[in-house]
Amino acid sequence: MNDTSYITFHDAECILLEENNYISLLLKNPEDIKKIRPHFEDKDFLLKYKGTVGFNSVAFIERMSFEMNHTIKLFPKYIVNRCHKDTFIAFEMIGEAVDDFFSPSRYFFDRKRSGNNDVVDVIYNNELAESWEIIFEEKSVSITLSFGDILCWGIASDLMLHPKLTVSFEQTSDITYISPVSCAGKILSDNSI
């Protein structure tokens, strides 16, 4: 789903359109391209903006390009949406990126084959499949893989059974802490859990 908002980018007023794999900046005044031109080679920077419903968002931009229609395309490594505070304790990954590594059909097939016939209500509840504890930068990180909670996204749900990978860590205000994980999911602020 696309999210549209307004942003001032290098002193140029723009309309920001957040799409699936990139962010488009549409200049309100095409003449403002002169203000942005010196920054076309910028890489690896944080872009902070507010979404349409007023939540803060942060994107780690790897590179950008200029389109012929005075549109600037920003290519994020990740986007952190719905930041309620400036500190974070976890993030979740869900969708096709995780499906490539953890197959719900394989998990439930193996579960049934091993004799576990318990019925799991994957619409409203979830099943904890795996959990791990690792040390990253000398800090404890907890990782859990679960299946279910199909309606946890509300009406935005695609009603498909995706695995959910949740990574929890000590409270931090450094948004780039998640960069090595290259997450494509939502970040949870410390008041969201």
C-alpha positions in Angstrom: 0.0 0.0 0.0 1.4 3.4 -1.0 1.8 6.1 1.7 1.8 9.8 0.6 3.1 12.7 2.7 4.9 16.0 2.4 8.6 16.6 3.1 11.2 19.3 2.7 14.3 17.7 1.1 17.4 19.9 0.9 15.2 23.0 1.1 12.8 21.8 -1.6 9.2 21.1 -0.8 8.2 17.7 -2.1 5.4 15.2 -2.1 6.7 11.9 -0.8 5.2 8.6 -2.2 6.3 5.5 -0.3 6.0 2.5 -2.7 7.0 -1.1 -2.4 10.7 -1.0 -3.3 11.5 2.7 -3.4 10.4 6.2 -2.3 9.5 8.8 -4.9 9.9 12.6 -4.2 7.8 14.8 -6.5 9.0 18.4 -6.5 6.2 20.9 -5.9 8.2 23.5 -7.8 10.3 21.9 -10.7 12.8 24.8 -10.4 13.8 23.5 -7.0 15.8 20.7 -8.7 18.7 23.2 -8.6 18.7 22.8 -4.8 18.8 19.1 -4.9 21.2 18.6 -7.9 24.4 18.9 -5.7 23.1 15.9 -3.6 22.4 13.5 -6.4 25.4 11.4 -5.5 24.5 11.1 -1.8 24.4 7.6 -0.4 23.8 5.8 2.8 21.8 8.4 4.7 18.8 8.5 7.0 15.6 10.2 5.8 13.1 11.1 8.5 9.5 12.0 7.6 5.9 11.7 8.8 3.4 9.4 7.2 -0.2 10.3 6.3 -1.5 9.3 9.7 1.2 11.3 11.5 3.5 8.5 12.6 7.2 9.1 12.3 9.1 7.1 9.7 12.8 6.6 9.0 14.3 5.2 5.9 18.0 4.2 5.4 18.6 5.3 1.8 21.3 3.4 -0.1 21.2 5.6 -3.2 19.0 7.8 -5.3 18.4 8.7 -8.9 16.8 11.5 -10.9 14.0 10.8 -13.3 13.2 12.8 -16.4 9.9 14.1 -15.0 11.6 15.9 -12.1 11.0 13.0 -9.8 13.7 11.8 -7.4 13.7 8.1 -6.6 15.2 7.0 -3.3 16.2 3.3 -2.8 16.0 2.3 0.8 17.7 -0.6 2.4 14.9 -0.6 5.0 12.0 1.7 6.1 11.0 1.9 9.8 7.3 2.8 10.0 5.1 3.8 12.9 7.8 5.0 15.2 6.0 6.2 18.4 9.2 6.9 20.3 12.9 7.3 19.6 13.8 4.0 21.2 13.4 0.5 19.9 13.4 -3.0 21.4 12.4 -5.3 18.6 11.4 -5.6 15.0 9.2 -8.1 13.0 9.7 -9.5 9.6 6.7 -10.9 7.7 5.9 -11.6 4.1 7.5 -13.2 1.1 11.0 -12.4 2.2 10.6 -14.7 5.2 8.5 -17.2 3.3 11.6 -18.0 1.1 13.4 -19.3 4.2 10.5 -20.7 6.4 7.7 -22.5 4.6 4.4 -22.7 6.6 3.3 -25.7 4.5 6.5 -27.5 5.2 6.4 -26.8 8.9 2.8 -28.0 9.4 3.4 -31.0 7.1 6.4 -32.1 9.2 4.4 -31.4 12.4 1.6 -33.7 11.3 4.0 -36.3 10.1 5.7 -36.4 13.5 2.4 -37.2 15.1 1.4 -33.8 16.5 -2.3 -33.6 15.6 -3.1 -30.5 17.7 -5.2 -28.1 15.8 -3.8 -24.5 15.7 -6.2 -21.6 15.1 -3.9 -19.6 12.8 -6.5 -16.9 12.1 -6.5 -15.5 15.6 -3.6 -17.2 17.4 -0.1 -18.3 16.6 2.2 -21.3 16.9 5.7 -20.8 18.1 7.8 -22.8 15.7 11.4 -22.0 16.7 13.3 -19.7 19.0 17.0 -18.8 19.2 19.2 -16.7 21.5 22.3 -15.1 19.9 24.9 -12.6 21.0 25.3 -9.6 18.6 27.8 -6.8 19.4 28.1 -8.3 22.9 24.4 -8.0 23.6 21.8 -10.7 23.9 19.3 -10.9 21.0 16.2 -13.1 21.0 14.8 -14.5 17.8 11.5 -16.3 17.5 9.7 -17.8 14.5 6.0 -18.2 14.6 3.1 -19.0 12.3 -0.4 -17.6 12.5 -2.1 -14.4 13.7 -3.3 -13.9 10.1 -5.6 -11.1 11.2 -3.0 -9.3 13.3 -2.7 -6.7 10.5 -6.5 -6.1 10.5 -8.0 -5.3 7.1 -4.5 -4.9 5.7 -4.0 -8.6 5.9 -3.7 -10.6 2.7 -5.2 -13.5 4.5 -2.2 -15.7 3.8 -0.3 -17.7 6.3 3.1 -16.1 6.6 5.8 -16.9 9.1 6.7 -14.1 11.4 10.3 -13.6 12.5 10.6 -11.4 15.7 14.0 -10.1 16.8 14.1 -8.6 20.3 17.1 -6.8 21.8 18.1 -4.3 24.5 16.5 -0.9 24.2 18.4 1.3 21.8 17.9 4.7 20.2 20.3 3.8 17.4 18.1 3.1 14.4 21.1 1.8 12.5 21.4 -1.1 15.0 19.1 -3.1 12.8 21.0 -2.4 9.6 23.1 -5.6 9.7 19.9 -7.6 9.7 18.6 -5.8 6.6 15.1 -6.0 7.8 12.1 -5.4 5.7 9.5 -5.4 8.3 8.1 -3.1 11.0 10.1 -1.9 13.9 8.4 -2.0 17.3 9.0 0.9 19.7 9.3 0.1 23.3 5.6 0.9 24.0 4.2 -1.3 21.2 4.7 -4.7 22.8 
